[in-house]
Amino acid sequence: MPRLGALYSRALGRYASLVLARPPRTSGAWAGTYRVDGVRADPEQLAAYQRLLGEPGTDVLPAGYVHVLAFPLAMAVMVRPDFPLPVLGLVHVGNRVVVHRPVRLDEVLTVRAHAEGLRGHRAGTQVDLVVEVSAGTEVVWHGTSTYLAKGRTVPGADPAPSPQAAPEDRAPGTGGPGTGAHVTTGVWRLGPDVGRDYAEVSGDRNPIHVSRVGARLFGFPRPIAHGMYTAARALAAVGAARGDAFVWEVAFAKPVLLPGTVTLSVDRDGDAYHYRGANRSGKVHFTGTVTPRGRAG
């Protein structure tokens, strides 16, 4: 599996050339698939992840931890010389993960990653990074991460789709964030070191999360929490009700500045669990759903 530190160095080198150069016309060649066999979870890293995110200390890999295992390969796709968008500065706007069955610590995995869906957006250009994790011939985990390059256009990309409801109005994949009022189920008081703490267990040391200077370079007054930290912590709050197989979705809105406070609500609507994180003034940071597949199909 590639090392994230080296990949971020390559991303930094490509950032200036892509930002200063004329946008390349996409040919589709950048959409090739990368594959790594023989991937194993590290027991110490897993335990540290479980402690930080509030997941139970078992040999089952949390869905967010599988994302951590696979993320370096997705990053390798994004730093290819022919990838048409600058990696640094991409905004993570959403995720959809399908967990087909529990993945265990002793399993040997194959990870595949590719990019697809380069398309226009009212604020720039979006792209999907797709990761598939298999045990033998069985797909056990499938994730799609959507990123936005603000103010960036790529000739040849698909046109922008019709506008959709904002995260405040609609949880991803549903008709709404729940049938009743949002009931607070937890309050997270996030200290200034949360970004560095998650970087230690995930390896994701993007400067917007771990450095005040790095955050300011990309328009943030101070570091922001990793989106997958907040989404995975919300998933942990749903707990065992998610079952062994489920669909986990999240849409990110207002970034969480560190230090900061997030009010979490989790509401059940039929078989689905809708979650929502907001700040003290009610501005939404993220919304999402967890749908058990054993009942929801």
C-alpha positions in Angstrom: 0.0 0.0 0.0 1.4 3.5 -0.9 2.6 5.7 1.9 0.4 8.8 2.4 3.3 11.0 3.4 5.0 10.5 0.0 1.7 10.9 -1.8 1.0 14.3 -0.1 4.5 15.4 -1.2 3.6 14.5 -4.8 0.3 16.3 -4.4 2.1 19.5 -3.3 4.3 19.3 -6.3 1.4 18.9 -8.7 -0.7 21.7 -7.0 1.3 24.6 -8.3 1.5 23.2 -11.9 -2.2 22.5 -12.0 -3.4 25.7 -10.4 -1.1 27.9 -12.6 -1.5 25.9 -15.8 -4.4 25.9 -18.2 -6.8 23.1 -17.2 -6.1 19.9 -19.2 -8.7 18.4 -21.4 -9.7 15.1 -19.9 -9.3 12.0 -22.1 -10.6 9.4 -19.7 -7.1 7.8 -19.4 -6.9 8.9 -15.8 -9.7 6.5 -14.8 -7.5 3.4 -14.7 -7.8 1.1 -11.6 -5.1 0.5 -9.0 -5.0 -2.7 -7.1 -3.1 -4.0 -4.0 -3.3 -7.6 -2.8 -2.4 -9.0 0.6 -3.6 -6.0 2.7 -3.9 -6.7 6.4 -5.2 -4.5 9.3 -2.7 -3.6 12.0 -3.9 -4.6 15.4 -2.4 -1.6 17.2 -3.7 0.9 14.7 -7.2 -0.8 14.8 -7.2 -0.5 18.6 -6.2 3.1 18.5 -8.9 3.9 15.9 -11.6 2.1 18.0 -10.6 4.1 21.1 -10.6 7.4 19.3 -13.9 6.9 17.5 -15.8 5.2 20.2 -16.1 1.8 18.4 -16.2 -1.4 20.5 -12.8 -3.1 20.9 -13.5 -6.3 18.9 -11.8 -8.0 15.9 -14.4 -6.5 13.5 -13.0 -3.7 11.4 -15.3 -0.6 11.7 -16.5 0.7 8.3 -14.5 3.9 8.8 -11.4 1.9 9.6 -11.7 0.0 6.3 -11.8 3.5 4.6 -8.6 4.3 6.4 -6.9 1.1 5.2 -7.9 1.8 1.6 -7.5 5.6 1.4 -3.8 5.6 0.4 -4.7 3.7 -2.8 -7.5 6.3 -3.6 -4.9 9.0 -2.9 -2.5 7.3 -5.4 -5.1 7.6 -8.1 -5.6 11.3 -7.3 -1.8 12.1 -7.6 -1.4 10.4 -11.0 0.2 12.8 -13.5 -2.9 12.7 -15.7 -5.5 13.2 -12.9 -7.2 16.5 -14.0 -7.8 18.1 -10.6 -5.4 19.4 -7.9 -5.6 17.1 -4.9 -4.7 19.8 -2.3 -7.7 22.0 -1.9 -10.3 19.4 -3.0 -13.4 19.6 -0.7 -14.8 16.3 0.5 -18.5 16.7 0.0 -19.9 13.2 0.6 -19.5 9.5 1.1 -21.5 6.4 0.4 -20.3 3.1 1.9 -21.9 -0.3 1.5 -20.8 -2.9 4.1 -21.8 -6.3 2.7 -20.7 -8.2 5.8 -18.3 -7.8 8.8 -14.6 -7.6 7.9 -12.4 -9.2 10.6 -8.8 -8.5 11.7 -7.3 -11.7 10.5 -8.6 -11.5 6.9 -6.3 -10.9 4.0 -7.8 -8.3 1.7 -7.6 -7.0 -1.9 -8.2 -3.2 -2.4 -9.0 -1.7 -5.8 -9.4 2.1 -6.4 -10.4 4.2 -9.4 -11.9 7.6 -10.2 -15.0 8.2 -12.2 -17.8 10.7 -12.8 -15.8 13.8 -13.6 -18.6 16.3 -13.9 -19.4 20.0 -13.7 -20.8 21.6 -10.6 -22.2 25.1 -10.0 -19.2 25.8 -7.8 -16.5 24.0 -9.9 -15.9 20.3 -10.8 -16.8 17.1 -8.9 -15.2 13.6 -9.1 -15.9 10.3 -7.4 -13.2 8.1 -5.9 -14.4 4.5 -5.8 -12.8 1.9 -3.6 -13.7 -1.8 -3.5 -12.4 -4.2 -0.8 -12.5 -8.0 -1.3 -11.7 -11.0 0.7 -10.9 -13.7 -1.8 -13.5 -13.3 -4.6 -16.1 -11.8 -2.2 -16.6 -8.0 -2.2 -17.1 -7.1 1.5 -16.9 -3.3 1.4 -17.6 -0.7 -1.3 -17.1 3.0 -0.9 -17.6 6.1 -3.0 -16.1 9.4 -1.9 -17.2 12.6 -3.7 -14.8 15.6 -4.0 -15.3 19.1 -5.3 -12.6 21.3 -6.8 -14.1 24.8 -6.2 -13.7 27.3 -9.0 -12.0 24.7 -11.2 -13.4 23.7 -14.7 -12.1 20.8 -16.8 -12.8 20.9 -20.6 -14.5 17.6 -21.6 -16.0 16.9 -18.1 -19.7 16.0 -18.0 -22.1 19.0 -17.6 -23.3 20.0 -14.2 -26.4 18.0 -13.0 -29.6 19.8 -11.9 -29.3 21.4 -8.4 -30.3 19.2 -5.5 -31.5 20.0 -2.0 -28.8 21.2 0.5 -27.7 18.9 3.3 -29.8 21.0 5.8 -32.9 19.9 3.9 -32.3 16.4 2.9 -30.2 13.5 4.2 -28.4 11.6 1.4 -30.4 8.9 -0.2 -33.6 9.8 1.7 -36.6 12.1 1.5 -35.6 13.9 4.7 -33.6 13.7 7.8 -36.3 12.0 9.8 -39.9 12.3 10.6 -39.7 14.2 13.9 -37.7 17.1 15.4 -34.0 16.6 15.9 -33.3 15.3 19.4 -29.8 15.8 20.8 -28.1 12.5 21.5 -24.6 13.8 22.2 -22.4 16.9 22.4 -18.9 16.7 21.1 -16.4 19.2 22.6 -13.5 18.9 20.1 -10.2 20.2 21.2 -7.5 21.7 19.0 -5.6 18.4 18.7 -8.5 16.3 17.3 -7.1 16.7 13.7 -3.6 15.5 14.8 -5.2 12.7 16.8 -7.1 11.4 13.8 -4.1 11.9 11.6 -2.1 9.6 13.9 -4.5 6.7 13.6 -5.4 7.3 9.9 -2.2 8.6 8.4 -4.1 11.4 6.8 -2.0 14.5 7.5 -3.6 16.9 5.1 -2.3 20.3 6.3 -5.9 21.7 6.6 -6.4 19.3 9.5 -3.1 19.5 11.3 -1.6 23.0 10.7 -2.9 26.5 11.3 -0.7 27.8 8.5 -1.8 25.0 6.2 -5.5 25.7 7.0 -5.1 29.4 6.3 -3.5 28.6 2.9 -6.8 27.1 1.8 -9.1 29.7 3.3 -9.8 28.4 6.9 -9.0 30.5 9.9 -7.8 27.4 11.8 -7.6 23.7 11.3 -10.8 21.7 10.5 -11.8 18.3 11.7 -11.4 15.4 9.1 -14.8 14.7 7.6 -14.3 11.0 8.0 -13.6 11.6 11.7 -17.0 13.2 12.2 -18.9 10.7 10.0 -17.3 7.7 11.7 -18.0 9.1 15.1 -21.7 9.5 14.1 -21.7 6.0 12.8 -20.3 4.8 16.2 -23.2 6.6 17.9 -25.7 4.6 15.9 -24.1 1.5 17.5 -25.2 -2.1 17.1 -28.5 -1.0 15.6 -26.8 -0.7 12.2 -26.4 -4.5 12.0 -23.7 -6.6 10.3 -24.5 -5.3 6.8 -25.6 -1.7 6.1 -25.4 1.4 3.9 -23.7 4.4 5.4 -24.1 7.8 3.8 -22.9 11.3 4.7 -23.1 14.7 3.2 -20.7 17.4 4.5 -21.8 21.0 4.8 -20.1 23.6 7.1 -16.6 22.4 8.2 -15.9 21.9 11.9 -13.3 24.4 13.0 -11.0 23.2 15.8 -11.5 23.7 18.7 -15.3 23.5 18.4 -18.5 22.0 19.6 -20.8 19.7 17.6 -24.3 18.8 18.7 -25.3 15.3 17.4 -28.8 14.0 16.8 -29.7 10.5 15.7 -33.3 9.8 14.7 -34.9 6.6 13.6 -37.3 6.6 10.6 -38.5 3.1 9.8 -35.4 1.0 9.2 -33.1 3.9 8.7 -31.2 6.0 11.2 -30.7 9.6 10.3 -27.9 11.6 12.0 -27.1 15.3 12.0 -24.2 17.3 13.4 -24.6 21.1 13.9 -22.9 23.9 15.8 -24.3 25.9 18.6 -26.1 28.3 16.3 -27.8 25.5 14.4 -25.6 25.6 11.3 -25.3 22.1 9.9 -21.9 20.4 9.7 -23.0 17.1 8.2 -26.1 14.9 7.7 -26.3 11.2 6.9 -28.1 7.9 7.1 -27.3 4.4 8.2 -29.6 1.8 6.7 -29.3 -1.9 7.9 -29.3 -4.0 4.8 -30.7 -7.1 6.5 -34.1 -5.3 6.8 -33.8 -2.6 4.1 -32.5 -4.8 1.3 
